[in-house]
Amino acid sequence: MTKVDTVAYHERKHPSVHNDTQTTKPATNQQQTMQSFVVQLTNYANHHPHQVQITDSLVMFIAGNLLQSSIAESPRFRDFCGMMDPHYQLASRKHLTGKPLINKTKSIQAYFKQQLKQTQSVCLITDLCQMKSFIGVTGHFIHDWSKHSITLASKRVKGCSTFENIHQQYEKIVTSFDITHKISHIITDNASNIIKAFNFYLPGFTGEYNKVSDANTDNGSDEDDALDSASIDRTVYEQILERDPCY
């Protein structure tokens, strides 16, 4: 019996079985369509230049507009990225806040340090949110005949908002950017702990410091007496940092 005869025999003896084998079954949800399979194969690799460039721009978009990193998990946002470039693999929230954000932070800090290195003086504005224990420091300077403003830090202050703690945070910030010797002015509000933090550690602010001390204490401490009675070299006094309180 030839192959043709065998097929004819089964068609005649078992028509129902033969019809089932010839019927095309509909695709299920678990089966990938040809379009999705092709798109999946043509996605950018993790180190592809376009993949890296788009992820870098996405990090700048989120950080520059102060957006939450959870936007990467939004279905609408994922659809938007898919329409812009179907080959791009949108990074997860965990991935964006990991290595890409850390690398971008280091890159921006290096750029700021290079700019600050070429300037002669920097004016600082310091603010403290005591309710949530955050300190913010911005730097303002002239470079290439243009005014520049950058955010040096916006970080949480651990512990109480004492003047010692505030000054320690300030020292860490200015030291990390190597601008301790370039600061010309420090502008703050008139909170007592802020004023005391800078007046106590920066010579020449005894007048402002004594006002705060007299308003908050009845009897001067040993530190206040030592500060009032300390002799200040006038040549150093003329070169010290200036602090402009905002009232």
Secondary structure, 3 states (H helix, E strand, C coil): CCHHHHHHHHHHHCHHHHHHHHCCCCCCCCCCCHHHHHHHHCCCCCCCHHHHHHHHHHHHHHHHCCCCHHHHHCHHHHHHHHHHCCCCCCCCHHHHCCHHHHHHHHHHHHHHHHHHHCCCCEEEEEEEECCCCEEEEEEEEEECCEEEEEEEEEEECCCCCCHHHHHHHHHHHHHHCCCHHHEEEEEECCCHHHHHHHHHHCCCCHHHHHHHHHHHCCCCCHHHHHHHHCCCCHHHHCCCCEEEECC
